[in-house]
């Protein structure tokens, strides 16, 4: 299995694991940004985390992207997104995340951002 496939598998496993500490917001700043974003229509960071986990567990699409943004290239090789269908969001809810611990037994991901998806 190549590195991209291995990392994708770890992200998926973290989301499906059922272990609460395997999926967390990256920091308080990200949580606060999402909580205060009126475009998110009052969805809390905790709720977004829960619907992301449910979405992936039910077979929803998770996409992997090679990191091309200069600011983040030194931090990670890949980033991930899910576009979750949700009432009130015409194109769905965009959730961005990264693999933060590649332990094969207990991988961990961090949620980075969430906002209405655009076409």
N, CA, C and O atoms as a DFTB+ gen file, in Angstrom:
476 C
 N C O
     1  1       0.856      -1.174       0.000
     2  2       0.000       0.000       0.000
     3  2       0.903       1.239       0.000
     4  3       1.809       1.355       0.825
     5  1       0.644       2.165      -0.939
     6  2       1.462       3.373      -0.976
     7  2       1.080       4.313       0.169
     8  3       0.081       4.096       0.854
     9  1       1.888       5.358       0.368
    10  2       1.688       6.247       1.508
    11  2       0.342       6.965       1.467
    12  3      -0.305       7.117       2.503
    13  1      -0.084       7.404       0.295
    14  2      -1.382       8.095       0.181
    15  2      -2.509       7.162       0.606
    16  3      -3.390       7.565       1.366
    17  1      -2.494       5.935       0.130
    18  2      -3.533       4.960       0.471
    19  2      -3.482       4.610       1.962
    20  3      -4.520       4.462       2.606
    21  1      -2.271       4.478       2.500
    22  2      -2.112       4.166       3.928
    23  2      -2.688       5.286       4.789
    24  3      -3.414       5.029       5.749
    25  1      -2.361       6.527       4.441
    26  2      -2.869       7.657       5.222
    27  2      -4.388       7.788       5.097
    28  3      -5.068       8.087       6.079
    29  1      -4.919       7.566       3.898
    30  2      -6.363       7.612       3.713
    31  2      -7.043       6.557       4.588
    32  3      -8.065       6.826       5.218
    33  1      -6.470       5.368       4.618
    34  2      -7.012       4.291       5.451
    35  2      -6.993       4.679       6.933
    36  3      -7.951       4.404       7.656
    37  1      -5.919       5.308       7.383
    38  2      -5.815       5.716       8.784
    39  2      -6.860       6.784       9.131
    40  3      -7.461       6.743      10.205
    41  1      -7.072       7.734       8.223
    42  2      -8.078       8.772       8.459
    43  2      -9.460       8.133       8.564
    44  3     -10.233       8.457       9.465
    45  1      -9.762       7.236       7.651
    46  2     -11.055       6.555       7.666
    47  2     -11.224       5.742       8.947
    48  3     -12.293       5.756       9.557
    49  1     -10.171       5.036       9.355
    50  2     -10.241       4.245      10.585
    51  2     -10.456       5.118      11.810
    52  3     -11.219       4.755      12.705
    53  1      -9.791       6.263      11.856
    54  2      -9.974       7.170      12.995
    55  2     -11.423       7.627      13.077
    56  3     -12.004       7.662      14.162
    57  1     -12.008       7.976      11.938
    58  2     -13.387       8.461      11.926
    59  2     -14.391       7.368      12.278
    60  3     -15.426       7.647      12.884
    61  1     -14.099       6.154      11.911
    62  2     -15.021       5.047      12.163
    63  2     -14.772       4.351      13.503
    64  3     -15.553       3.483      13.893
    65  1     -13.716       4.708      14.204
    66  2     -13.282       3.953      15.379
    67  2     -14.272       3.945      16.541
    68  3     -14.386       2.950      17.256
    69  1     -14.971       5.034      16.724
    70  2     -15.849       5.119      17.885
    71  2     -15.132       5.628      19.118
    72  3     -15.764       5.818      20.157
    73  1     -13.835       5.854      19.032
    74  2     -13.077       6.392      20.167
    75  2     -13.124       7.912      20.101
    76  3     -12.700       8.510      19.112
    77  1     -13.629       8.522      21.135
    78  2     -13.884       9.961      21.090
    79  2     -12.628      10.802      20.879
    80  3     -12.703      11.856      20.247
    81  1     -11.489      10.371      21.385
    82  2     -10.282      11.183      21.229
    83  2      -9.598      10.993      19.876
    84  3      -8.574      11.626      19.620
    85  1     -10.126      10.154      19.018
    86  2      -9.532       9.947      17.691
    87  2      -9.937      11.025      16.697
    88  3      -9.334      11.151      15.631
    89  1     -10.957      11.801      17.043
    90  2     -11.438      12.875      16.177
    91  2     -11.672      14.094      17.058
    92  3     -12.560      14.091      17.911
    93  1     -10.881      15.128      16.849
    94  2     -11.009      16.350      17.652
    95  2     -10.759      17.561      16.770
    96  3     -10.131      17.448      15.717
    97  1     -11.242      18.703      17.189
    98  2     -10.899      19.955      16.532
    99  2      -9.440      20.243      16.825
   100  3      -8.947      19.928      17.908
   101  1      -8.751      20.837      15.872
   102  2      -7.315      21.068      15.987
   103  2      -6.972      21.929      17.207
   104  3      -5.969      21.690      17.879
   105  1      -7.810      22.930      17.488
   106  2      -7.556      23.790      18.639
   107  2      -8.797      24.630      18.946
   108  3      -9.786      24.601      18.214
   109  1      -8.716      25.375      20.041
   110  2      -9.834      26.222      20.446
   111  2     -10.110      27.315      19.422
   112  3     -11.260      27.712      19.233
   113  1      -9.080      27.795      18.771
   114  2      -9.248      28.851      17.767
   115  2     -10.135      28.369      16.619
   116  3     -11.013      29.104      16.167
   117  1      -9.916      27.153      16.147
   118  2     -10.737      26.590      15.068
   119  2     -12.175      26.384      15.537
   120  3     -13.119      26.699      14.813
   121  1     -12.335      25.860      16.735
   122  2     -13.686      25.676      17.294
   123  2     -14.418      27.004      17.399
   124  3     -15.590      27.101      17.033
   125  1     -13.741      28.015      17.891
   126  2     -14.358      29.329      18.057
   127  2     -14.706      29.953      16.705
   128  3     -15.769      30.552      16.548
   129  1     -13.814      29.810      15.742
   130  2     -14.069      30.340      14.392
   131  2     -15.343      29.728      13.818
   132  3     -16.182      30.442      13.269
   133  1     -15.490      28.421      13.941
   134  2     -16.678      27.739      13.416
   135  2     -17.911      28.137      14.223
   136  3     -18.967      28.405      13.649
   137  1     -17.788      28.177      15.516
   138  2     -18.922      28.528      16.388
   139  2     -19.446      29.930      16.071
   140  3     -20.651      30.172      16.147
   141  1     -18.545      30.858      15.716
   142  2     -18.936      32.244      15.457
   143  2     -19.259      32.539      13.995
   144  3     -19.652      33.658      13.668
   145  1     -19.103      31.574      13.128
   146  2     -19.356      31.781      11.700
   147  2     -20.858      31.702      11.430
   148  3     -21.445      30.623      11.510
   149  1     -21.485      32.841      11.109
   150  2     -22.929      32.852      10.877
   151  2     -23.318      31.987       9.682
   152  3     -24.451      31.509       9.614
   153  1     -22.405      31.778       8.743
   154  2     -22.700      30.947       7.573
   155  2     -22.930      29.486       7.948
   156  3     -23.552      28.747       7.186
   157  1     -22.438      29.060       9.110
   158  2     -22.608      27.687       9.572
   159  2     -23.984      27.498      10.226
   160  3     -24.340      26.392      10.633
   161  1     -24.734      28.571      10.317
   162  2     -26.137      28.541      10.726
   163  2     -26.359      27.932      12.111
   164  3     -27.338      27.220      12.333
   165  1     -25.458      28.212      13.024
   166  2     -25.645      27.762      14.395
   167  2     -25.215      26.333      14.680
   168  3     -25.371      25.867      15.809
   169  1     -24.681      25.623      13.698
   170  2     -24.178      24.272      13.967
   171  2     -22.949      24.385      14.864
   172  3     -22.042      25.168      14.579
   173  1     -22.915      23.621      15.926
   174  2     -21.788      23.689      16.853
   175  2     -20.644      22.805      16.362
   176  3     -20.863      21.872      15.589
   177  1     -19.430      23.099      16.811
   178  2     -18.306      22.236      16.461
   179  2     -18.539      20.783      16.885
   180  3     -18.146      19.854      16.179
   181  1     -19.171      20.597      18.029
   182  2     -19.444      19.238      18.516
   183  2     -20.426      18.510      17.585
   184  3     -20.251      17.329      17.285
   185  1     -21.440      19.220      17.144
   186  2     -22.422      18.641      16.227
   187  2     -21.765      18.313      14.886
   188  3     -22.023      17.254      14.315
   189  1     -20.928      19.202      14.388
   190  2     -20.239      18.968      13.115
   191  2     -19.357      17.727      13.219
   192  3     -19.326      16.908      12.300
   193  1     -18.651      17.587      14.317
   194  2     -17.825      16.390      14.538
   195  2     -18.691      15.135      14.486
   196  3     -18.329      14.153      13.838
   197  1     -19.823      15.166      15.162
   198  2     -20.713      13.996      15.219
   199  2     -21.281      13.651      13.839
   200  3     -21.322      12.479      13.465
   201  1     -21.721      14.670      13.076
   202  2     -22.296      14.342      11.767
   203  2     -21.227      13.892      10.774
   204  3     -21.512      13.109       9.867
   205  1     -19.991      14.385      10.941
   206  2     -18.894      13.912      10.092
   207  2     -18.641      12.433      10.351
   208  3     -18.535      11.648       9.408
   209  1     -18.544      12.050      11.605
   210  2     -18.317      10.645      11.948
   211  2     -19.453       9.775      11.408
   212  3     -19.206       8.735      10.797
   213  1     -20.682      10.196      11.633
   214  2     -21.836       9.431      11.127
   215  2     -21.811       9.326       9.612
   216  3     -22.091       8.265       9.055
   217  1     -21.475      10.423       8.945
   218  2     -21.418      10.465       7.485
   219  2     -20.420       9.426       6.951
   220  3     -20.740       8.670       6.033
   221  1     -19.233       9.393       7.520
   222  2     -18.201       8.450       7.059
   223  2     -18.581       7.020       7.424
   224  3     -18.381       6.109       6.620
   225  1     -19.117       6.807       8.602
   226  2     -19.546       5.460       9.000
   227  2     -20.630       4.907       8.084
   228  3     -20.706       3.698       7.868
   229  1     -21.467       5.791       7.547
   230  2     -22.550       5.358       6.658
   231  2     -22.109       5.288       5.201
   232  3     -22.941       5.119       4.310
   233  1     -20.824       5.414       4.954
   234  2     -20.303       5.265       3.598
   235  2     -20.185       6.549       2.812
   236  3     -19.968       6.511       1.601
   237  1     -20.324       7.701       3.477
   238  2     -20.177       8.982       2.794
   239  2     -18.762       9.176       2.277
   240  3     -17.802       8.643       2.834
   241  1     -18.649       9.941       1.213
   242  2     -17.358      10.137       0.544
   243  2     -16.432      11.044       1.348
   244  3     -16.825      12.110       1.820
   245  1     -15.220      10.596       1.484
   246  2     -14.134      11.365       2.063
   247  2     -13.110      11.494       0.949
   248  3     -12.777      10.503       0.298
   249  1     -12.605      12.703       0.719
   250  2     -11.655      12.920      -0.369
   251  2     -10.291      13.318       0.196
   252  3     -10.193      14.026       1.198
   253  1      -9.249      12.843      -0.476
   254  2      -7.878      13.133      -0.076
   255  2      -7.243      14.022      -1.144
   256  3      -7.418      13.795      -2.341
   257  1      -6.503      15.038      -0.693
   258  2      -5.837      15.954      -1.606
   259  2      -4.378      16.094      -1.208
   260  3      -4.052      16.180      -0.024
   261  1      -3.517      16.116      -2.191
   262  2      -2.115      16.400      -1.940
   263  2      -2.021      17.866      -1.506
   264  3      -2.610      18.743      -2.138
   265  1      -1.290      18.123      -0.442
   266  2      -1.200      19.498       0.064
   267  2      -0.347      20.332      -0.874
   268  3       0.837      20.048      -1.058
   269  1      -0.932      21.349      -1.462
   270  2      -0.247      22.235      -2.392
   271  2      -0.124      23.663      -1.861
   272  3       0.595      24.481      -2.435
   273  1      -0.816      23.959      -0.782
   274  2      -0.782      25.317      -0.239
   275  2       0.545      25.536       0.496
   276  3       0.886      24.791       1.414
   277  1       1.281      26.558       0.084
   278  2       2.610      26.831       0.632
   279  2       2.621      26.840       2.154
   280  3       3.525      26.288       2.781
   281  1       1.630      27.456       2.731
   282  2       1.581      27.608       4.184
   283  2       1.568      26.271       4.915
   284  3       2.040      26.181       6.048
   285  1       1.033      25.230       4.279
   286  2       0.829      23.950       4.958
   287  2       1.718      22.818       4.446
   288  3       1.715      21.737       5.035
   289  1       2.476      23.031       3.370
   290  2       3.292      21.958       2.785
   291  2       4.256      21.312       3.780
   292  3       4.458      20.098       3.735
   293  1       4.839      22.082       4.655
   294  2       5.785      21.536       5.626
   295  2       5.112      20.799       6.770
   296  3       5.771      20.090       7.531
   297  1       3.818      20.961       6.893
   298  2       3.079      20.361       8.010
   299  2       2.509      18.998       7.666
   300  3       2.490      18.098       8.506
   301  1       2.036      18.841       6.411
   302  2       1.356      17.598       6.032
   303  2       1.502      17.349       4.540
   304  3       1.719      18.275       3.758
   305  1       1.381      16.091       4.162
   306  2       1.417      15.720       2.755
   307  2       0.028      15.757       2.134
   308  3      -0.120      16.009       0.938
   309  1      -0.991      15.502       2.957
   310  2      -2.362      15.406       2.459
   311  2      -3.328      16.104       3.410
   312  3      -3.073      16.236       4.607
   313  1      -4.438      16.544       2.838
   314  2      -5.562      17.017       3.642
   315  2      -6.805      16.328       3.095
   316  3      -6.793      15.780       1.993
   317  1      -7.868      16.363       3.876
   318  2      -9.075      15.585       3.558
   319  2     -10.296      16.479       3.678
   320  3     -10.318      17.438       4.449
   321  1     -11.312      16.139       2.892
   322  2     -12.567      16.870       3.013
   323  2     -13.741      15.927       2.856
   324  3     -13.678      14.898       2.182
   325  1     -14.804      16.327       3.509
   326  2     -16.098      15.672       3.334
   327  2     -17.085      16.789       3.019
   328  3     -17.016      17.871       3.603
   329  1     -17.995      16.525       2.102
   330  2     -19.099      17.429       1.822
   331  2     -20.344      16.692       2.316
   332  3     -20.815      15.746       1.685
   333  1     -20.858      17.142       3.444
   334  2     -21.952      16.444       4.118
   335  2     -23.283      17.094       3.736
   336  3     -23.474      18.288       3.970
   337  1     -24.194      16.330       3.158
   338  2     -25.519      16.890       2.892
   339  2     -26.193      17.270       4.213
   340  3     -26.191      16.491       5.167
   341  1     -26.761      18.460       4.258
   342  2     -27.413      18.900       5.489
   343  2     -28.456      19.946       5.148
   344  3     -28.224      20.820       4.312
   345  1     -29.590      19.855       5.793
   346  2     -30.671      20.810       5.567
   347  2     -30.160      22.233       5.786
   348  3     -29.463      22.517       6.760
   349  1     -30.520      23.110       4.870
   350  2     -30.116      24.506       4.965
   351  2     -28.835      24.827       4.232
   352  3     -28.462      25.995       4.122
   353  1     -28.151      23.810       3.726
   354  2     -26.906      24.007       2.988
   355  2     -27.102      23.453       1.578
   356  3     -27.046      22.244       1.354
   357  1     -27.331      24.356       0.645
   358  2     -27.677      23.959      -0.723
   359  2     -26.652      22.991      -1.339
   360  3     -27.027      22.040      -2.024
   361  1     -25.366      23.239      -1.090
   362  2     -24.310      22.383      -1.650
   363  2     -23.654      21.503      -0.588
   364  3     -22.634      20.867      -0.854
   365  1     -24.231      21.466       0.606
   366  2     -23.691      20.650       1.683
   367  2     -22.788      21.440       2.607
   368  3     -22.551      22.630       2.401
   369  1     -22.291      20.767       3.622
   370  2     -21.368      21.355       4.597
   371  2     -19.974      20.803       4.325
   372  3     -19.763      19.591       4.363
   373  1     -19.032      21.687       4.053
   374  2     -17.633      21.337       3.804
   375  2     -16.927      21.190       5.147
   376  3     -17.000      22.085       5.988
   377  1     -16.245      20.067       5.351
   378  2     -15.446      19.867       6.565
   379  2     -14.039      19.464       6.120
   380  3     -13.866      18.511       5.360
   381  1     -13.040      20.202       6.604
   382  2     -11.635      19.938       6.274
   383  2     -10.951      19.315       7.481
   384  3     -11.174      19.734       8.616
   385  1     -10.116      18.308       7.227
   386  2      -9.416      17.641       8.318
   387  2      -8.047      17.155       7.874
   388  3      -7.732      17.140       6.684
   389  1      -7.238      16.757       8.853
   390  2      -5.905      16.228       8.587
   391  2      -5.622      15.067       9.526
   392  3      -6.211      14.959      10.602
   393  1      -4.719      14.208       9.105
   394  2      -4.233      13.125       9.958
   395  2      -3.193      13.723      10.898
   396  3      -2.216      14.321      10.446
   397  1      -3.400      13.565      12.202
   398  2      -2.460      14.153      13.161
   399  2      -1.657      13.105      13.928
   400  3      -0.650      13.436      14.555
   401  1      -2.088      11.854      13.885
   402  2      -1.310      10.779      14.495
   403  2      -1.515       9.535      13.645
   404  3      -2.631       9.034      13.511
   405  1      -0.426       9.047      13.077
   406  2      -0.530       7.900      12.166
   407  2      -0.256       6.562      12.855
   408  3       0.185       5.607      12.216
   409  1      -0.520       6.502      14.152
   410  2      -0.419       5.242      14.888
   411  2      -1.381       4.247      14.231
   412  3      -2.578       4.525      14.160
   413  1      -0.903       3.111      13.755
   414  2      -1.784       2.175      13.059
   415  2      -2.876       1.579      13.946
   416  3      -3.903       1.129      13.440
   417  1      -2.665       1.572      15.263
   418  2      -3.672       1.028      16.170
   419  2      -4.701       2.071      16.599
   420  3      -5.880       1.756      16.760
   421  1      -4.257       3.297      16.781
   422  2      -5.155       4.363      17.231
   423  2      -4.822       5.652      16.462
   424  3      -4.236       6.575      17.026
   425  1      -5.191       5.712      15.187
   426  2      -4.920       6.934      14.423
   427  2      -5.820       8.067      14.905
   428  3      -6.903       7.838      15.444
   429  1      -5.343       9.293      14.699
   430  2      -6.111      10.455      15.126
   431  2      -6.175      11.480      13.999
   432  3      -5.211      11.681      13.261
   433  1      -7.347      12.127      13.886
   434  2      -7.512      13.205      12.924
   435  2      -7.951      14.462      13.655
   436  3      -8.562      14.410      14.722
   437  1      -7.619      15.599      13.043
   438  2      -8.033      16.888      13.575
   439  2      -8.905      17.585      12.547
   440  3      -8.581      17.636      11.361
   441  1     -10.012      18.116      13.025
   442  2     -10.878      18.926      12.187
   443  2     -10.292      20.330      12.144
   444  3      -9.924      20.897      13.173
   445  1     -10.211      20.880      10.936
   446  2      -9.560      22.169      10.739
   447  2     -10.534      23.295      10.461
   448  3     -10.328      24.429      10.893
   449  1     -11.609      22.974       9.727
   450  2     -12.523      24.019       9.299
   451  2     -13.842      23.392       8.881
   452  3     -13.911      22.207       8.553
   453  1     -14.879      24.206       8.898
   454  2     -16.188      23.795       8.395
   455  2     -16.920      25.048       7.930
   456  3     -16.894      26.082       8.598
   457  1     -17.568      24.941       6.782
   458  2     -18.332      26.066       6.243
   459  2     -19.220      25.536       5.126
   460  3     -19.036      24.407       4.671
   461  1     -20.188      26.345       4.676
   462  2     -21.027      25.880       3.567
   463  2     -20.152      25.563       2.348
   464  3     -19.244      26.320       2.005
   465  1     -20.442      24.443       1.713
   466  2     -19.706      24.076       0.494
   467  2     -20.157      24.966      -0.644
   468  3     -21.292      25.440      -0.677
   469  1     -19.253      25.181      -1.567
   470  2     -19.567      25.963      -2.759
   471  2     -19.474      25.049      -3.977
   472  3     -18.746      24.056      -3.969
   473  1     -20.221      25.398      -5.020
   474  2     -20.187      24.522      -6.220
   475  2     -18.827      24.523      -6.907
   476  3     -18.645      23.843      -7.917
